[in-house]
Amino acid sequence: MPEILQNWSSRKLWIIVLGVVVLVAVWRFLSFNVVVQCLPKLPTYSVMPGIGEYPSSDNILLEDAAFSTELKPKLCSEVPVPESYLTLANSPAFIDISQPFTITTGSSVCVRVVVPVAPSNSSVSYSPFPGTPWDSVLLDMVGNSTGVSIPVALQPSNHAQNYIRDKTHIYEADVVLRDADTYIPTGYIEYRNGMWNNEDHIEIPPMAPEQLVVNSLVTVEDNALNDFSLSNYPNLPLCTEPNADGRWVAKDMLPFNTTLAADNYGRVWLPYTCQLQPYTYKEFAQCLQQKHSLIHWFGDSNTRRALKKITTFGQWCSEPNRINSIQCICHDSAENFGVYNSKSSVIPIDINSAMAVSAPALDANLGTVPANNSRIIMFRWGGLTPRNNPPWPNTFAANFTRRMGSPSVAIFGLINWDTAFTARIYFIQQVELLAGHILQSYSSNTKIIIRTGQYYCCTYDQIPNFKRMYTRLRNQYFNQYLIDILQKKLGAAYSISVWDVSQIAERRPYAARKEMALACPSNHVRAELVDVENSLLINHLCN
């Protein structure tokens, strides 16, 4: 009898323990869902509309975030979206990262952002471009130790609801992380309900940032054979394409010495799969004389700033007492620049590498380059907009190549004016027209380089006289459309490259991007960044 009682007591004890375990598991599951769905409204940024830091303290990190090293990374296409997400409403948007939360360098992680439906405060109806997100979400994976910032290129997940107004929307991206660190997903909603696309409206809507709830971090551990490590960077081949993925790294964190151009915070741009050769501008001039003696360059004020560096052999805005002047940071249009007349619509410039001097080309026949020189002819365009005077197609008038020569390279720097001042349909028509002019004007021996527009974020245009329709997603859309169409129309006839200046700005830490937005409404980059942008082109043309 005592043995039977003892056995029964043991069984009761095990039943009680098992019941407690089940209750704890249920409580943790319900707690997580309550936290996600019932968090109070978060405060927005207080610096100025659309501008603010986003340190980890500005986000909410759930304390019960799980960490697992047992599962293998999966693509978003392999991870189903929970059906319960689609019916959320009137609750904070949150970031959902699929397990595992520890991966090795070079692996990807599926990152999702869930934006529950919420009442709109606007009496005006906005709409995104076809196939683009309703909500504009700026999100980065930020290394806690390195400061490396990797943008998350969110796209609508594969569900019809994502393309319907006034529904909960889910966005996702597979993010490749190549630097060992612990990454904090950091960002905010810029616009809801298509308000990022304001081209059909009189007023530019102000940003109303909404923070994102964070439920996990991602730890990236070094792979035994990590080709992306900083120590391996000097072993990489030289860069030959001007759009390689990369990251910004502080010079004092490098395990090697470099003379690469740095930004105003002492950080250098390092691609992951190739190394940039630190050319001087004199070496670039020698390269042009030997390989590309005639270049046609179509562009706006960003081209003007690039050429100021090239034609002064790097001297423009290099003096320590001038580097923080308004001209070097942003507004250089009114400065007295002696090398060429930056107001002309056609600006031919001769560059002599031996004497390290540049001067306006005065030849009647601009296609004939003097011995020991190279020549860049800049065509000053305000994008493909109707604001050009004369209209941009007039550039390609009869006998264009007889007058301007047959260049080995033609660079097209567009987007900035187009995004600011034109509608999507007009831009589509003008890109078709441009492709036709290129086919008629250049032989297949001419290399076509598409320079992306400048990156834009963190604010909205507040200058009342302009009504510039800058937004981050508009810039991205116009950039990608131009690249896709020119590659489709011209790819069979020409060698085409993309000079991606937008990427190197987008991957700067958010504080640096915010600083740029505050300092320069024209969306120029500082002179130090112009050097970095130019280094991509120089390596492309000379390596």
C-alpha positions in Angstrom: 0.0 0.0 0.0 2.8 2.6 0.8 4.4 1.7 -2.5 1.2 2.4 -4.4 0.8 5.8 -2.6 4.4 6.6 -3.4 4.0 5.8 -7.1 0.8 7.9 -7.2 2.5 10.8 -5.6 5.3 10.7 -8.1 2.8 10.7 -11.0 0.9 13.6 -9.5 4.2 15.6 -9.2 5.1 14.9 -12.9 1.6 15.9 -14.0 1.9 19.2 -12.1 5.3 19.9 -13.6 4.1 19.2 -17.1 1.1 21.4 -16.6 3.3 24.3 -15.4 5.5 24.0 -18.5 2.5 24.1 -20.8 1.0 27.1 -19.0 4.4 29.0 -19.3 4.6 28.3 -23.0 1.1 29.5 -23.6 1.7 32.6 -21.5 4.9 33.5 -23.5 3.1 33.0 -26.8 0.1 35.2 -25.8 2.4 37.8 -24.2 4.3 38.2 -27.5 1.1 38.8 -29.5 -0.3 41.2 -26.9 2.9 43.2 -26.9 3.0 43.4 -30.7 -0.7 44.3 -31.0 -1.3 46.5 -27.9 1.8 48.8 -27.7 0.9 52.4 -27.2 1.4 55.1 -29.9 5.1 56.0 -30.1 6.3 59.6 -30.2 7.6 60.9 -33.5 10.8 62.7 -34.1 11.2 66.2 -32.7 14.2 67.7 -34.6 12.2 68.8 -37.6 9.5 67.3 -39.9 11.0 64.1 -41.3 14.4 64.5 -39.7 15.6 62.6 -36.7 18.1 60.2 -35.3 17.1 56.6 -35.2 19.2 55.0 -32.4 18.1 51.7 -31.0 16.5 53.5 -28.0 14.0 55.0 -30.5 12.8 51.6 -31.4 11.2 49.0 -29.1 13.1 45.8 -28.7 11.1 43.0 -27.3 12.9 41.4 -24.4 11.9 37.9 -25.2 13.5 37.9 -28.7 14.7 34.4 -29.5 18.1 33.5 -30.8 18.8 30.3 -32.6 21.9 28.9 -34.4 20.3 25.5 -35.2 18.3 26.5 -38.3 19.6 27.3 -41.7 18.8 30.7 -43.3 15.7 30.7 -45.6 14.7 33.1 -48.3 11.5 35.0 -47.8 9.9 32.9 -50.6 10.4 29.9 -48.3 8.9 31.5 -45.2 5.1 31.8 -45.2 3.5 35.0 -44.0 1.3 34.3 -40.9 -2.3 34.8 -41.9 -2.9 36.6 -38.7 -0.7 39.5 -39.9 -3.1 40.3 -42.7 -5.9 41.2 -40.3 -4.0 43.4 -37.9 -5.4 47.0 -37.6 -4.7 50.1 -35.6 -1.5 48.8 -34.0 2.2 49.8 -34.4 4.1 48.6 -37.5 6.7 46.0 -36.6 9.7 44.3 -38.0 9.6 40.5 -38.3 12.8 38.6 -38.9 12.6 34.9 -39.6 14.9 32.5 -37.7 17.8 31.9 -37.5 19.0 35.0 -35.7 22.6 34.0 -36.0 24.1 33.5 -39.5 27.6 33.4 -41.1 29.1 36.1 -43.2 27.7 36.2 -46.7 24.4 34.6 -45.7 21.0 36.3 -46.0 18.2 36.8 -43.6 14.5 37.3 -44.4 13.3 40.7 -43.1 9.7 41.7 -43.1 7.9 44.8 -42.1 4.2 44.6 -41.2 2.2 47.9 -41.6 -1.3 47.4 -40.1 -4.1 49.4 -41.6 -4.7 52.7 -39.9 -7.2 55.6 -40.4 -5.8 58.2 -42.8 -5.6 61.8 -41.6 -5.5 63.2 -45.2 -8.5 64.4 -47.1 -6.5 64.0 -50.3 -6.2 60.6 -52.1 -2.7 59.6 -53.2 -1.6 56.6 -55.2 1.8 54.9 -55.8 3.2 54.0 -59.2 2.0 50.6 -60.5 3.6 47.7 -58.7 5.2 49.9 -56.0 4.6 50.0 -52.3 1.7 51.9 -50.8 3.9 52.7 -47.8 7.4 54.1 -47.9 9.5 52.4 -45.2 13.1 53.3 -44.6 14.9 50.4 -43.0 18.6 49.6 -42.4 20.5 46.8 -40.8 23.0 48.6 -38.6 26.1 46.9 -37.2 26.4 47.6 -33.5 30.2 47.6 -33.4 31.3 48.4 -36.9 28.6 51.0 -37.7 28.1 49.3 -41.1 24.7 50.2 -42.5 23.0 48.0 -45.1 19.7 49.2 -46.6 16.8 46.8 -46.7 15.3 46.9 -50.2 11.7 46.2 -49.1 9.2 45.1 -51.7 5.5 44.0 -51.3 5.2 40.3 -50.3 3.4 38.0 -52.6 -0.1 38.7 -51.6 -2.8 40.6 -53.5 -3.8 42.6 -50.4 -0.5 44.5 -50.6 -1.7 46.3 -53.7 -5.0 47.5 -52.2 -5.6 50.8 -50.5 -6.6 50.8 -46.8 -5.3 47.3 -46.1 -2.6 45.9 -43.9 0.6 45.7 -46.0 3.5 43.4 -45.6 6.9 44.1 -47.2 10.0 41.9 -47.3 13.5 41.5 -48.5 16.3 39.0 -48.3 19.3 40.9 -46.9 22.8 39.7 -47.4 25.1 40.6 -44.5 28.8 40.2 -45.2 30.5 41.9 -42.1 30.7 40.1 -38.8 28.7 42.1 -36.2 25.4 42.2 -34.4 22.9 44.0 -36.5 20.0 46.1 -35.2 17.1 46.6 -37.7 16.5 50.4 -37.5 14.2 52.7 -39.4 10.7 54.2 -39.7 7.7 54.7 -41.9 8.2 57.8 -44.0 4.8 57.9 -45.7 1.6 55.8 -45.7 -1.2 55.4 -48.3 0.8 56.4 -51.3 1.7 59.9 -50.1 5.3 59.4 -51.2 4.1 60.0 -54.8 2.8 63.5 -54.8 3.1 64.4 -58.5 -0.6 65.0 -59.0 -1.1 67.4 -56.1 -0.4 71.0 -55.5 1.0 70.6 -52.0 4.0 68.5 -51.0 2.8 66.4 -48.0 5.0 66.6 -44.9 6.5 63.5 -43.6 4.9 62.0 -40.5 7.4 59.4 -39.3 6.2 56.3 -37.5 8.7 54.1 -35.6 8.9 50.4 -36.0 8.7 47.8 -33.2 11.7 45.5 -33.3 11.5 41.9 -32.1 15.0 40.5 -32.8 18.6 41.2 -33.7 20.7 39.4 -36.1 24.2 38.2 -35.2 26.6 37.5 -38.1 29.6 35.3 -37.3 32.8 35.1 -39.3 32.9 32.3 -41.8 36.1 30.3 -41.9 36.7 31.4 -45.5 35.3 35.0 -45.4 36.2 36.6 -48.7 34.5 39.8 -47.5 36.6 40.4 -44.4 38.6 43.6 -44.2 41.8 41.7 -43.9 41.2 40.1 -47.3 40.4 43.5 -49.0 43.9 44.1 -50.3 43.8 40.7 -52.0 40.7 41.4 -54.1 40.9 42.2 -57.8 40.7 45.8 -58.9 37.2 47.2 -59.5 36.1 47.5 -63.1 32.4 48.2 -62.6 31.2 51.4 -61.0 28.3 49.8 -59.1 29.8 47.1 -56.8 28.1 46.6 -53.4 30.1 47.9 -50.5 30.1 49.6 -47.1 31.5 52.5 -45.3 34.3 51.8 -42.8 36.2 54.1 -40.5 39.8 54.5 -41.5 41.0 53.8 -38.0 39.3 50.4 -38.1 41.2 49.2 -41.2 43.9 46.5 -40.8 45.8 48.2 -43.7 46.8 51.6 -44.9 45.0 53.4 -47.7 45.0 56.7 -49.5 41.4 56.3 -50.7 39.2 59.4 -50.5 37.3 59.6 -47.3 34.0 61.3 -46.3 33.8 64.1 -43.8 33.7 61.6 -41.0 36.9 59.8 -42.0 35.2 56.8 -43.5 36.1 55.1 -46.8 34.0 53.3 -49.3 35.1 49.6 -49.7 33.3 47.3 -52.2 32.9 43.7 -51.1 34.1 42.0 -54.2 36.8 44.3 -55.6 39.2 47.0 -54.4 39.3 50.6 -55.5 42.7 51.8 -56.8 43.4 55.2 -55.2 44.1 57.2 -58.4 45.1 60.9 -58.2 43.4 63.2 -60.6 46.6 63.6 -62.5 46.8 59.9 -63.0 43.2 60.0 -64.2 44.1 62.7 -66.7 46.9 60.5 -68.0 44.5 57.5 -68.3 42.0 59.7 -70.3 44.7 60.8 -72.7 45.7 57.2 -73.3 42.3 55.5 -73.3 39.4 58.0 -73.6 40.6 61.1 -75.2 37.1 62.3 -76.0 34.1 62.0 -73.6 30.6 63.4 -73.9 29.0 64.1 -70.5 25.3 65.0 -70.1 24.3 66.3 -66.7 23.1 68.8 -64.2 24.8 70.6 -61.3 26.1 67.3 -59.9 28.1 66.9 -63.1 29.3 70.5 -62.6 30.6 69.6 -59.2 32.2 66.4 -60.5 34.0 68.3 -63.2 35.2 71.0 -60.9 37.2 68.3 -59.1 38.5 66.7 -62.3 39.5 69.9 -64.1 41.3 71.3 -61.1 43.1 68.0 -60.5 41.4 67.7 -57.1 42.2 71.2 -55.9 38.6 72.5 -55.8 37.3 72.5 -52.2 40.4 70.8 -50.9 41.7 73.6 -48.7 41.1 72.9 -44.9 39.9 76.5 -44.4 37.3 76.2 -47.2 36.1 72.6 -47.0 33.1 73.6 -44.8 32.1 76.6 -46.9 28.6 76.7 -48.4 30.1 76.2 -51.9 31.8 73.0 -50.9 28.9 71.7 -48.9 26.1 72.6 -51.3 25.6 75.8 -53.3 28.4 76.4 -55.8 26.4 77.8 -58.7 27.3 81.4 -58.1 31.0 81.0 -57.3 33.6 82.4 -59.7 35.1 79.3 -61.3 37.9 80.2 -63.6 38.4 76.9 -65.6 35.2 77.0 -67.6 31.9 78.8 -67.9 29.5 76.6 -65.9 26.5 78.6 -67.2 26.9 77.6 -70.9 24.8 74.9 -72.4 27.8 73.2 -74.1 31.1 73.3 -72.2 34.1 71.8 -74.0 37.2 71.4 -71.7 40.7 70.3 -72.6 42.8 68.6 -69.9 46.6 68.4 -70.2 48.0 65.7 -67.9 51.6 66.6 -68.4 51.1 70.2 -67.3 48.2 69.4 -64.9 46.1 72.2 -66.4 42.6 72.5 -67.9 41.2 75.1 -70.2 38.1 75.8 -72.4 38.4 74.1 -75.8 38.3 76.8 -78.5 38.6 74.7 -81.6 36.0 75.1 -84.3 35.9 71.3 -84.7 35.3 70.0 -81.2 35.7 66.4 -82.3 39.4 66.9 -83.0 41.4 66.6 -79.7 44.9 68.3 -79.6 47.9 66.1 -79.1 48.8 65.2 -75.4 45.3 66.3 -74.3 42.0 64.7 -73.5 38.6 66.5 -74.0 35.4 66.4 -72.0 32.4 68.1 -73.6 29.7 68.7 -71.0 26.1 69.2 -72.2 24.3 71.0 -69.4 20.9 69.4 -69.0 18.2 69.7 -66.4 17.3 66.1 -66.8 14.8 65.3 -69.6 12.4 68.0 -68.3 10.8 70.8 -70.3 12.8 73.3 -68.2 15.8 72.9 -70.5 16.4 75.9 -72.7 17.0 75.0 -75.5 15.1 71.8 -75.3 17.4 68.8 -74.6 16.6 67.0 -78.0 18.2 70.0 -79.8 21.5 68.8 -78.6 21.3 66.0 -81.1 20.6 68.3 -84.1 21.9 67.5 -87.6 25.5 66.5 -87.9 25.9 66.0 -84.1 28.9 63.8 -84.2 30.5 65.8 -87.0 30.3 68.9 -84.8 31.1 67.1 -81.4 33.1 64.1 -82.5 32.7 60.4 -81.8 33.5 59.8 -78.2 34.7 56.6 -76.6 32.4 57.3 -73.6 29.1 59.0 -73.2 27.9 59.6 -69.7 24.2 60.4 -68.9 23.6 61.9 -65.5 19.8 62.4 -65.2 17.0 61.7 -62.7 17.5 64.6 -60.2 15.4 67.2 -62.2 13.1 64.5 -63.6 12.1 63.3 -60.1 11.7 66.8 -58.8 9.7 68.4 -61.7 8.1 65.8 -64.0 5.4 63.2 -63.9 6.1 59.5 -64.5 4.2 59.4 -67.8 6.2 62.3 -69.2 9.5 60.8 -68.0 8.6 57.5 -69.7 8.0 59.3 -73.0 11.3 61.2 -72.8 13.4 58.1 -72.0 12.0 56.5 -75.1 13.0 59.6 -77.1 16.5 59.6 -75.5 17.1 56.0 -76.4 16.3 56.8 -80.0 18.7 59.7 -80.1 21.5 57.6 -78.7 21.0 54.9 -81.3 21.1 57.5 -84.1 24.0 59.5 -82.8 26.6 57.1 -81.4 28.4 54.1 -82.9 28.6 50.8 -81.1 32.2 51.8 -80.2 30.9 54.4 -77.7 30.6 53.1 -74.1 27.3 54.3 -72.4 27.5 55.1 -68.7 24.3 55.8 -66.8 25.0 57.9 -63.7 22.2 57.4 -61.1 20.5 60.3 -59.6 21.5 61.4 -56.1 20.1 59.5 -53.1 17.3 61.4 -51.3 15.9 60.7 -47.8 15.0 62.0 -44.4 13.0 65.1 -45.2 10.7 66.7 -47.8 11.2 69.8 -49.9 10.1 72.8 -47.9 11.1 75.6 -50.3 7.7 77.1 -51.4 8.9 78.5 -54.7 10.0 75.2 -56.2 7.5 72.4 -55.4 10.2 69.8 -56.0 8.6 66.3 -55.7 11.6 64.7 -54.2 11.0 61.5 -52.2 13.2 58.5 -51.6 10.9 56.1 -53.5 10.3 58.4 -56.4 14.1 58.7 -56.8 14.5 54.9 -56.7 11.7 54.4 -59.2 13.0 56.9 -61.7 16.5 55.5 -61.4 15.5 52.0 -61.9 13.2 52.8 -64.8 15.9 54.6 -66.7 18.4 51.8 -66.2 16.0 49.1 -67.2 14.8 50.8 -70.4 18.2 51.9 -71.6 19.6 48.5 -71.0 16.7 46.9 -72.8 16.7 49.4 -75.8 20.5 49.7 -76.1 22.0 46.6 -74.6 22.4 44.8 -77.9 24.2 47.7 -79.5 26.4 49.1 -76.7 28.4 48.3 -73.7 26.4 49.9 -70.8 27.5 50.5 -67.2 25.7 52.0 -64.2 27.7 54.5 -62.2 25.8 54.1 -58.9 26.4 57.2 -56.8 23.0 56.7 -55.1 24.2 53.5 -53.4 27.2 54.9 -51.7 25.1 57.7 -50.2 22.3 55.3 -49.1 24.8 53.2 -47.2 26.2 56.0 -45.2 25.1 56.0 -41.5 21.7 57.6 -41.1 23.2 60.6 -39.2 25.3 61.5 -42.2 22.4 61.2 -44.6 20.3 63.4 -42.3 23.1 65.9 -42.2 23.2 66.0 -46.0 19.5 66.5 -46.2 19.6 69.4 -43.7 22.6 71.1 -45.2 21.6 71.0 -48.9 18.1 71.4 -50.2 19.5 71.0 -53.7 20.5 67.5 -52.7 24.1 67.9 -53.6 26.8 65.9 -51.8 29.7 67.5 -50.0 32.9 67.9 -51.9 34.5 65.0 -50.1 31.8 62.8 -51.4 32.3 64.1 -54.9 35.8 62.6 -54.7 34.4 59.3 -53.6 31.8 59.3 -56.4 34.5 60.2 -59.0 36.7 57.3 -57.7 34.1 54.8 -58.9 34.2 56.3 -62.4 38.0 56.6 -62.5 38.4 52.9 -61.6 35.8 51.9 -64.2 37.5 53.8 -67.0 41.2 53.1 -66.1 41.4 49.6 -64.6 
